[in-house]
Amino acid sequence: MRQQGSLMPRFHSDVFCHCRAAEKHPGVDPGGGSGHAEDTSAAPRSAADCHPSGSHSPQPCASCGGSEQEHRMKVLFQILDVNGDGGICVNDLTIGLKKLGVHRSEHDLMKIVKAGDKDLDGQLDFEEFVHYLRDHEKKLRLVFMSLDKKNDGQIDSQEIMQSLRDLGVNISEEQAEQILRSMDKNGTMTIDWDEWRDYHLLHPADNIPEIILYWRHSTILDVGESIIVPDEFTAEEKKTGMWWRHLVAGGGAGAASRTCTAPLDRLKVLMQVHASRSNSMQIVGGFGQMIREGGVRSLWRGNGINVIKIAPESAIKFMAYEQIKRLIGSNQETLGIMERFVAGSLAGAIAQSSIYPMEVLKTRLALRRTGQFSGIMDCAKHIIQKEGVAAFYKGYVPNMLGIIPYAGIDLAVYETLKNSWLQRFATDSADPGVFVLLACGTTSSTCGQLSSYPLALVRTRMQAQASLEGGPQMSMTGLFRHIVRTEGALGLYRGLAPNFMKVIPSVSISYVVYEYLKIALGVQSK
C-alpha cells in the first residue's frame, strides 16, 4: 500500500494566514516549513480548526476578515509557486514540496497537475489549485469515513486491518501500526481527520480504492472462460459512469484475445470429444487434420459465437453481481473474500444460465464438418428440428458445478498472490506493474481451470453428443464412469495441453488491447 514507506510531514497544519503570522508565530516563516514557536497552542492546528464543531461556516480571520482556510491555501500556493508566475507546474511542485520536506515521484506530481489543470495549460493557477484541494479533501473525507468503522472520528490499527481485510488484503497488527505511525502526529496511535487530511493532501491517490484499480484481473485478462468472480468498481467509477467503459474495454480485449487463440480453442474441443486411447490426437496432427478437412479458415470455426456471447454475459454478470451484493446487505464499497466468492459464483451461474444455448452452439460449430451448417442460425435451426429446445441445455449441470471450483480457486490464488506482493514489495505504490499482474492472473486462471477441467470436458462431450453419429446419449455420471473405465483418469484431461498453451497469449493480448481501448474510450489512467 501507498501508506507504507512514505512519511509525509504535516506541512499543511503549519501553513496559516499571512495576517496572523506575526501575532501567532513570531519569528516563523509564513511558508510554514522551517521553524516553530514555543507557544503553538494558540494557532489553529489545521484548516479544519476554522470550522467549530457543529458549524459549517468558516471562522473569519481577525485581521483581514477573510476565511483562514482560504488564506492558508494562498500561503501554500505562494510556497509552491517557486518562480512567482502565478502558476504551479510539475517543476514548481518538485522544488516547493522538497522545501517542505515532502518527496513525491515525478509521476505522482504529474497526476496532481493533470487532475487540477482545467484549462490544459500544463500548470495550476490559484483557482485550479483551490478547486483541486477542496475536491481532493472530499475524496479523502469519504475514505476516512469508510475506514472509521466505530464512527468515533478516530482510526486505529484494528480498523485499518479490518478495512484491508474487507478488500482481501491481510496485514499484521505490526504493519497496521506502522501505517498509523507514519500519519500519527501526537503519538496517540490513532489518526483523526486532521492528521489523515494533512498526510494525504497533496497525494494523488485515494489509497484504499487504489488497490481495486490496480489489481483488476477478471475485467482485463480474458482466457476464454467467463465464470470467474467479477471485479469490484469504486464508488467514484460507478458515479461517473467509468464502469461501463471498463466493461466495454474488457469485452473488446476478450474478443481480440479469443480470436487470436481460436485455433487452440477449437483443437481443445476436438481433443476433448474425439481423442481416446485408440484415437490419439496430438497438437501438430490435430492442426494438420483441421487444415486438410476445411482449410486454414476452419481453424476459427465457432469463434464468431464465442465472441458474440461476451457482451451479454459480461452485462448480465455485472448487473447480477451488483444486485446480489445488495441482497447480501453489505454497505461496504467492496466485499470481503467470502462474500465476493458467493456473490460472484451466483452472478456467474445466472449469466451462464442466460447464455448457455450459445455455449452449446459454440461447441457444435467448432465440431462441424465442412458444409454441415451455413452459419449460427442454421445450426440453431438444425438443433431445434432434430433434438428440440432442451438440447440447448445439454451439459448444463456439469457447467454449473464447474463454477464453484473454478471461481473459488481462481479468487483464492489471485488474492493470495496479491496479498503476498503487497506485503513484501508495495513500499511506494499498490501498482504491481504489467508483469506481476499478468503473472498473478495467469497463475490463478491456470489453477482454476485445472481444478474444474474434468467437469468442463464432460460438459463439452454432453454438448456434442447428438453431433456424434451413432454416439450413445449419456448422463453426467455415466460419462464420468465411461471415460474413467475406457481411458483412465487421464482421459478426464484430454485437450489440456492446447488449453494451457493459450493462457499466456490470451492474457497478454487481452491486457494490451484493454489498455489501448481504455485510452480510446477516455478512461482516466489511475
LUMTI-851335 format. One record per residue (C-alpha): residue in three letters; x, y, z; residue number from 1. Coordinates in steps of 0.5 Angstrom, whole numbers. Example, Ala and Ser with C-alpha at 12.3 -4.5 7.8 and 13.67 -1.06 7.14 Angstrom:
2
{'Ala',{25,-9,16},1} {'Ser',{27,-2,14},2} 
END
This chain:
526
{'Met',{0,0,0},1} {'Arg',{2,7,-1},2} {'Gln',{2,9,6},3} {'Gln',{8,4,8},4} {'Gly',{14,7,7},5} {'Ser',{12,14,6},6} {'Leu',{13,19,11},7} {'Met',{9,26,10},8} {'Pro',{11,32,14},9} {'Arg',{5,36,17},10} {'Phe',{6,42,12},11} {'His',{-1,44,12},12} {'Ser',{-2,45,19},13} {'Asp',{4,49,19},14} {'Val',{1,54,14},15} {'Phe',{-3,59,16},16} {'Cys',{-6,66,15},17} {'His',{-1,71,13},18} {'Cys',{-5,76,17},19} {'Arg',{-4,73,24},20} {'Ala',{3,70,22},21} {'Ala',{7,75,27},22} {'Glu',{1,75,32},23} {'Lys',{1,68,33},24} {'His',{8,65,31},25} {'Pro',{13,71,32},26} {'Gly',{20,69,28},27} {'Val',{17,64,24},28} {'Asp',{17,64,16},29} {'Pro',{9,64,14},30} {'Gly',{11,59,9},31} {'Gly',{10,54,15},32} {'Gly',{16,50,14},33} {'Ser',{22,52,18},34} {'Gly',{21,54,25},35} {'His',{16,53,31},36} {'Ala',{14,58,36},37} {'Glu',{15,56,43},38} {'Asp',{7,57,44},39} {'Thr',{4,53,38},40} {'Ser',{-3,52,42},41} {'Ala',{-5,59,40},42} {'Ala',{-5,57,33},43} {'Pro',{-10,53,29},44} {'Arg',{-8,46,28},45} {'Ser',{-10,46,21},46} {'Ala',{-15,49,16},47} {'Ala',{-21,44,20},48} {'Asp',{-20,48,26},49} {'Cys',{-23,54,23},50} {'His',{-30,50,23},51} {'Pro',{-32,50,30},52} {'Ser',{-36,44,32},53} {'Gly',{-43,44,29},54} {'Ser',{-42,50,25},55} {'His',{-41,50,17},56} {'Ser',{-39,57,17},57} {'Pro',{-31,58,17},58} {'Gln',{-29,63,22},59} {'Pro',{-26,70,19},60} {'Cys',{-19,72,20},61} {'Ala',{-19,77,26},62} {'Ser',{-14,82,22},63} {'Cys',{-17,82,15},64} {'Gly',{-24,79,16},65} {'Gly',{-23,73,10},66} {'Ser',{-23,66,11},67} {'Glu',{-17,63,15},68} {'Gln',{-18,57,10},69} {'Glu',{-17,61,4},70} {'His',{-11,65,7},71} {'Arg',{-8,58,8},72} {'Met',{-9,56,1},73} {'Lys',{-6,62,-1},74} {'Val',{0,62,3},75} {'Leu',{1,54,1},76} {'Phe',{0,57,-6},77} {'Gln',{6,62,-5},78} {'Ile',{11,57,-3},79} {'Leu',{9,52,-8},80} {'Asp',{9,58,-14},81} {'Val',{17,58,-14},82} {'Asn',{18,62,-20},83} {'Gly',{12,67,-18},84} {'Asp',{9,67,-24},85} {'Gly',{2,65,-22},86} {'Gly',{2,58,-24},87} {'Ile',{5,52,-21},88} {'Cys',{8,47,-25},89} {'Val',{11,40,-24},90} {'Asn',{18,43,-23},91} {'Asp',{15,48,-18},92} {'Leu',{12,42,-14},93} {'Thr',{18,39,-14},94} {'Ile',{22,44,-11},95} {'Gly',{17,47,-7},96} {'Leu',{15,41,-3},97} {'Lys',{22,39,-2},98} {'Lys',{23,46,1},99} {'Leu',{17,43,6},100} {'Gly',{21,36,7},101} {'Val',{16,33,2},102} {'His',{18,28,-3},103} {'Arg',{14,26,-9},104} {'Ser',{16,22,-15},105} {'Glu',{15,26,-22},106} {'His',{9,21,-24},107} {'Asp',{5,23,-18},108} {'Leu',{6,30,-19},109} {'Met',{4,30,-26},110} {'Lys',{-2,26,-24},111} {'Ile',{-3,32,-19},112} {'Val',{-3,38,-24},113} {'Lys',{-7,34,-29},114} {'Ala',{-12,33,-24},115} {'Gly',{-13,40,-23},116} {'Asp',{-11,43,-30},117} {'Lys',{-18,45,-32},118} {'Asp',{-15,50,-38},119} {'Leu',{-10,45,-40},120} {'Asp',{-4,50,-40},121} {'Gly',{0,45,-36},122} {'Gln',{0,49,-29},123} {'Leu',{-5,50,-24},124} {'Asp',{-7,57,-23},125} {'Phe',{-9,59,-16},126} {'Glu',{-17,58,-17},127} {'Glu',{-15,51,-20},128} {'Phe',{-10,50,-14},129} {'Val',{-16,51,-9},130} {'His',{-21,47,-13},131} {'Tyr',{-16,41,-13},132} {'Leu',{-15,42,-6},133} {'Arg',{-22,42,-4},134} {'Asp',{-24,36,-9},135} {'His',{-19,32,-6},136} {'Glu',{-21,33,1},137} {'Lys',{-28,31,-1},138} {'Lys',{-25,24,-3},139} {'Leu',{-20,24,3},140} {'Arg',{-26,25,7},141} {'Leu',{-30,19,4},142} {'Val',{-24,15,5},143} {'Phe',{-23,17,12},144} {'Met',{-31,15,14},145} {'Ser',{-30,9,11},146} {'Leu',{-24,7,15},147} {'Asp',{-27,10,21},148} {'Lys',{-32,3,23},149} {'Lys',{-33,6,30},150} {'Asn',{-36,13,28},151} {'Asp',{-32,16,33},152} {'Gly',{-27,21,29},153} {'Gln',{-21,16,30},154} {'Ile',{-18,11,26},155} {'Asp',{-14,6,30},156} {'Ser',{-10,0,28},157} {'Gln',{-16,-5,28},158} {'Glu',{-20,-1,24},159} {'Ile',{-14,-1,19},160} {'Met',{-13,-8,19},161} {'Gln',{-21,-9,18},162} {'Ser',{-22,-5,12},163} {'Leu',{-16,-8,9},164} {'Arg',{-19,-15,10},165} {'Asp',{-25,-13,7},166} {'Leu',{-21,-12,1},167} {'Gly',{-18,-18,1},168} {'Val',{-11,-15,4},169} {'Asn',{-9,-19,10},170} {'Ile',{-4,-15,14},171} {'Ser',{-1,-16,21},172} {'Glu',{-2,-11,27},173} {'Glu',{5,-9,27},174} {'Gln',{4,-7,20},175} {'Ala',{-2,-3,21},176} {'Glu',{1,0,27},177} {'Gln',{7,2,22},178} {'Ile',{2,5,18},179} {'Leu',{-1,9,24},180} {'Arg',{6,12,26},181} {'Ser',{7,15,19},182} {'Met',{1,19,20},183} {'Asp',{0,20,27},184} {'Lys',{3,27,30},185} {'Asn',{1,27,37},186} {'Gly',{3,20,39},187} {'Thr',{-4,17,41},188} {'Met',{-3,11,36},189} {'Thr',{-10,14,33},190} {'Ile',{-11,18,27},191} {'Asp',{-16,24,27},192} {'Trp',{-19,27,21},193} {'Asp',{-14,33,21},194} {'Glu',{-8,28,21},195} {'Trp',{-11,24,16},196} {'Arg',{-12,30,11},197} {'Asp',{-5,33,13},198} {'Tyr',{-2,27,11},199} {'His',{-5,26,4},200} {'Leu',{-7,33,2},201} {'Leu',{-2,33,-4},202} {'His',{-2,26,-5},203} {'Pro',{-5,24,-12},204} {'Ala',{-8,17,-10},205} {'Asp',{-14,16,-6},206} {'Asn',{-11,10,-2},207} {'Ile',{-15,4,-1},208} {'Pro',{-19,4,-7},209} {'Glu',{-12,5,-11},210} {'Ile',{-12,-3,-9},211} {'Ile',{-18,-4,-13},212} {'Leu',{-16,0,-19},213} {'Tyr',{-9,-3,-20},214} {'Trp',{-11,-10,-18},215} {'Arg',{-17,-12,-23},216} {'His',{-16,-18,-27},217} {'Ser',{-23,-21,-29},218} {'Thr',{-24,-15,-33},219} {'Ile',{-18,-14,-36},220} {'Leu',{-15,-21,-37},221} {'Asp',{-19,-26,-41},222} {'Val',{-17,-33,-42},223} {'Gly',{-24,-35,-46},224} {'Glu',{-28,-37,-39},225} {'Ser',{-32,-32,-36},226} {'Ile',{-34,-36,-30},227} {'Ile',{-29,-32,-25},228} {'Val',{-31,-27,-20},229} {'Pro',{-33,-20,-23},230} {'Asp',{-28,-14,-21},231} {'Glu',{-30,-9,-16},232} {'Phe',{-31,-2,-18},233} {'Thr',{-30,4,-14},234} {'Ala',{-36,9,-12},235} {'Glu',{-33,14,-16},236} {'Glu',{-33,10,-22},237} {'Lys',{-40,8,-21},238} {'Lys',{-42,15,-20},239} {'Thr',{-38,18,-26},240} {'Gly',{-40,12,-31},241} {'Met',{-33,10,-32},242} {'Trp',{-35,2,-30},243} {'Trp',{-39,1,-37},244} {'Arg',{-32,4,-40},245} {'His',{-28,-1,-37},246} {'Leu',{-33,-7,-39},247} {'Val',{-33,-5,-46},248} {'Ala',{-26,-4,-46},249} {'Gly',{-25,-11,-43},250} {'Gly',{-30,-14,-48},251} {'Gly',{-26,-11,-54},252} {'Ala',{-20,-14,-50},253} {'Gly',{-23,-21,-50},254} {'Ala',{-26,-21,-57},255} {'Ala',{-19,-20,-59},256} {'Ser',{-15,-25,-55},257} {'Arg',{-21,-30,-56},258} {'Thr',{-20,-29,-64},259} {'Cys',{-12,-30,-64},260} {'Thr',{-12,-36,-60},261} {'Ala',{-19,-39,-63},262} {'Pro',{-15,-45,-67},263} {'Leu',{-12,-47,-60},264} {'Asp',{-19,-47,-57},265} {'Arg',{-22,-51,-63},266} {'Leu',{-16,-56,-62},267} {'Lys',{-18,-57,-55},268} {'Val',{-25,-58,-56},269} {'Leu',{-24,-63,-62},270} {'Met',{-19,-67,-57},271} {'Gln',{-24,-67,-51},272} {'Val',{-29,-70,-56},273} {'His',{-25,-75,-61},274} {'Ala',{-19,-76,-57},275} {'Ser',{-18,-83,-54},276} {'Arg',{-13,-89,-53},277} {'Ser',{-15,-92,-59},278} {'Asn',{-15,-85,-63},279} {'Ser',{-9,-81,-60},280} {'Met',{-9,-74,-63},281} {'Gln',{-3,-69,-62},282} {'Ile',{-3,-62,-63},283} {'Val',{1,-62,-69},284} {'Gly',{-3,-67,-72},285} {'Gly',{-9,-64,-70},286} {'Phe',{-8,-58,-73},287} {'Gly',{-6,-61,-80},288} {'Gln',{-12,-65,-79},289} {'Met',{-17,-59,-79},290} {'Ile',{-13,-56,-84},291} {'Arg',{-14,-62,-89},292} {'Glu',{-21,-62,-88},293} {'Gly',{-23,-55,-88},294} {'Gly',{-17,-51,-90},295} {'Val',{-14,-45,-86},296} {'Arg',{-21,-42,-84},297} {'Ser',{-23,-48,-81},298} {'Leu',{-18,-46,-75},299} {'Trp',{-23,-41,-73},300} {'Arg',{-30,-45,-73},301} {'Gly',{-34,-43,-67},302} {'Asn',{-30,-37,-66},303} {'Gly',{-36,-32,-68},304} {'Ile',{-41,-34,-63},305} {'Asn',{-35,-35,-58},306} {'Val',{-34,-27,-59},307} {'Ile',{-41,-25,-59},308} {'Lys',{-43,-28,-52},309} {'Ile',{-38,-24,-49},310} {'Ala',{-43,-18,-49},311} {'Pro',{-49,-21,-46},312} {'Glu',{-45,-25,-41},313} {'Ser',{-41,-19,-38},314} {'Ala',{-47,-15,-38},315} {'Ile',{-51,-20,-34},316} {'Lys',{-46,-22,-29},317} {'Phe',{-44,-15,-27},318} {'Met',{-52,-13,-26},319} {'Ala',{-53,-19,-22},320} {'Tyr',{-47,-18,-18},321} {'Glu',{-49,-11,-16},322} {'Gln',{-56,-14,-14},323} {'Ile',{-53,-20,-10},324} {'Lys',{-49,-15,-6},325} {'Arg',{-55,-11,-4},326} {'Leu',{-59,-17,-2},327} {'Ile',{-53,-19,2},328} {'Gly',{-54,-13,6},329} {'Ser',{-47,-10,5},330} {'Asn',{-46,-3,6},331} {'Gln',{-39,-3,4},332} {'Glu',{-36,0,-2},333} {'Thr',{-32,-7,-3},334} {'Leu',{-34,-14,-1},335} {'Gly',{-30,-19,4},336} {'Ile',{-27,-25,0},337} {'Met',{-32,-30,2},338} {'Glu',{-38,-25,0},339} {'Arg',{-34,-24,-6},340} {'Phe',{-34,-31,-8},341} {'Val',{-41,-32,-6},342} {'Ala',{-44,-26,-10},343} {'Gly',{-39,-28,-16},344} {'Ser',{-41,-35,-16},345} {'Leu',{-48,-34,-16},346} {'Ala',{-47,-28,-21},347} {'Gly',{-43,-33,-26},348} {'Ala',{-49,-38,-25},349} {'Ile',{-54,-33,-27},350} {'Ala',{-50,-31,-33},351} {'Gln',{-48,-38,-35},352} {'Ser',{-56,-40,-35},353} {'Ser',{-58,-34,-39},354} {'Ile',{-53,-35,-45},355} {'Tyr',{-52,-43,-44},356} {'Pro',{-55,-44,-51},357} {'Met',{-49,-40,-54},358} {'Glu',{-44,-45,-51},359} {'Val',{-48,-51,-54},360} {'Leu',{-48,-47,-61},361} {'Lys',{-40,-46,-60},362} {'Thr',{-39,-53,-59},363} {'Arg',{-43,-55,-65},364} {'Leu',{-40,-50,-69},365} {'Ala',{-33,-52,-67},366} {'Leu',{-34,-59,-69},367} {'Arg',{-38,-58,-75},368} {'Arg',{-35,-61,-82},369} {'Thr',{-35,-57,-88},370} {'Gly',{-41,-55,-91},371} {'Gln',{-45,-58,-85},372} {'Phe',{-48,-51,-83},373} {'Ser',{-48,-45,-86},374} {'Gly',{-48,-41,-80},375} {'Ile',{-50,-40,-73},376} {'Met',{-58,-39,-75},377} {'Asp',{-57,-45,-79},378} {'Cys',{-54,-49,-73},379} {'Ala',{-59,-47,-68},380} {'Lys',{-65,-49,-73},381} {'His',{-62,-55,-74},382} {'Ile',{-61,-57,-67},383} {'Ile',{-69,-55,-65},384} {'Gln',{-71,-59,-71},385} {'Lys',{-67,-65,-69},386} {'Glu',{-67,-65,-62},387} {'Gly',{-71,-60,-59},388} {'Val',{-70,-54,-55},389} {'Ala',{-68,-58,-49},390} {'Ala',{-61,-60,-53},391} {'Phe',{-59,-52,-52},392} {'Tyr',{-58,-54,-44},393} {'Lys',{-54,-61,-45},394} {'Gly',{-48,-61,-40},395} {'Tyr',{-51,-55,-36},396} {'Val',{-51,-59,-29},397} {'Pro',{-43,-60,-30},398} {'Asn',{-42,-53,-33},399} {'Met',{-46,-50,-26},400} {'Leu',{-42,-55,-22},401} {'Gly',{-35,-53,-25},402} {'Ile',{-36,-45,-23},403} {'Ile',{-35,-47,-16},404} {'Pro',{-28,-50,-16},405} {'Tyr',{-26,-45,-22},406} {'Ala',{-28,-39,-19},407} {'Gly',{-26,-40,-12},408} {'Ile',{-19,-43,-13},409} {'Asp',{-18,-37,-18},410} {'Leu',{-20,-32,-13},411} {'Ala',{-16,-35,-7},412} {'Val',{-10,-36,-11},413} {'Tyr',{-10,-29,-14},414} {'Glu',{-12,-26,-7},415} {'Thr',{-6,-30,-4},416} {'Leu',{-1,-27,-9},417} {'Lys',{-4,-20,-9},418} {'Asn',{-3,-20,-1},419} {'Ser',{4,-23,-2},420} {'Trp',{6,-18,-7},421} {'Leu',{3,-12,-3},422} {'Gln',{6,-14,4},423} {'Arg',{13,-15,1},424} {'Phe',{14,-10,-5},425} {'Ala',{9,-5,-4},426} {'Thr',{13,0,-1},427} {'Asp',{11,6,-5},428} {'Ser',{5,4,-9},429} {'Ala',{0,-1,-10},430} {'Asp',{1,-1,-17},431} {'Pro',{4,-8,-19},432} {'Gly',{6,-7,-26},433} {'Val',{5,-11,-32},434} {'Phe',{9,-17,-31},435} {'Val',{7,-18,-24},436} {'Leu',{-1,-17,-26},437} {'Leu',{0,-22,-32},438} {'Ala',{4,-27,-28},439} {'Cys',{-1,-27,-22},440} {'Gly',{-7,-27,-27},441} {'Thr',{-4,-33,-31},442} {'Thr',{-3,-37,-25},443} {'Ser',{-9,-36,-22},444} {'Ser',{-13,-38,-28},445} {'Thr',{-9,-44,-29},446} {'Cys',{-10,-46,-22},447} {'Gly',{-18,-45,-23},448} {'Gln',{-18,-49,-30},449} {'Leu',{-14,-54,-28},450} {'Ser',{-19,-56,-22},451} {'Ser',{-25,-55,-26},452} {'Tyr',{-22,-59,-32},453} {'Pro',{-26,-66,-32},454} {'Leu',{-32,-62,-31},455} {'Ala',{-31,-58,-37},456} {'Leu',{-29,-64,-41},457} {'Val',{-36,-68,-39},458} {'Arg',{-40,-61,-41},459} {'Thr',{-37,-61,-48},460} {'Arg',{-38,-68,-49},461} {'Met',{-45,-68,-47},462} {'Gln',{-46,-61,-51},463} {'Ala',{-43,-65,-57},464} {'Gln',{-47,-72,-56},465} {'Ala',{-52,-71,-62},466} {'Ser',{-47,-69,-67},467} {'Leu',{-43,-75,-66},468} {'Glu',{-46,-80,-71},469} {'Gly',{-49,-86,-67},470} {'Gly',{-46,-84,-60},471} {'Pro',{-49,-86,-54},472} {'Gln',{-53,-81,-50},473} {'Met',{-50,-81,-43},474} {'Ser',{-52,-77,-37},475} {'Met',{-46,-73,-33},476} {'Thr',{-45,-79,-28},477} {'Gly',{-45,-84,-34},478} {'Leu',{-40,-80,-38},479} {'Phe',{-35,-80,-32},480} {'Arg',{-35,-87,-31},481} {'His',{-35,-89,-38},482} {'Ile',{-29,-84,-39},483} {'Val',{-25,-87,-33},484} {'Arg',{-27,-94,-35},485} {'Thr',{-24,-94,-42},486} {'Glu',{-19,-88,-42},487} {'Gly',{-17,-88,-34},488} {'Ala',{-17,-82,-30},489} {'Leu',{-12,-78,-35},490} {'Gly',{-18,-79,-40},491} {'Leu',{-21,-73,-36},492} {'Tyr',{-16,-68,-38},493} {'Arg',{-16,-69,-46},494} {'Gly',{-14,-63,-49},495} {'Leu',{-11,-60,-43},496} {'Ala',{-4,-58,-47},497} {'Pro',{-7,-53,-52},498} {'Asn',{-12,-50,-47},499} {'Phe',{-6,-48,-42},500} {'Met',{-2,-46,-49},501} {'Lys',{-7,-41,-50},502} {'Val',{-7,-38,-43},503} {'Ile',{-1,-34,-43},504} {'Pro',{-2,-31,-50},505} {'Ser',{-9,-30,-48},506} {'Val',{-8,-26,-42},507} {'Ser',{-2,-22,-46},508} {'Ile',{-6,-20,-52},509} {'Ser',{-12,-18,-47},510} {'Tyr',{-8,-14,-43},511} {'Val',{-5,-10,-49},512} {'Val',{-12,-9,-52},513} {'Tyr',{-15,-7,-46},514} {'Glu',{-10,-1,-44},515} {'Tyr',{-11,1,-51},516} {'Leu',{-18,1,-51},517} {'Lys',{-18,5,-44},518} {'Ile',{-15,11,-48},519} {'Ala',{-19,10,-54},520} {'Leu',{-25,11,-49},521} {'Gly',{-23,16,-45},522} {'Val',{-22,12,-38},523} {'Gln',{-17,16,-34},524} {'Ser',{-11,13,-32},525} {'Lys',{-10,11,-25},526} 
END
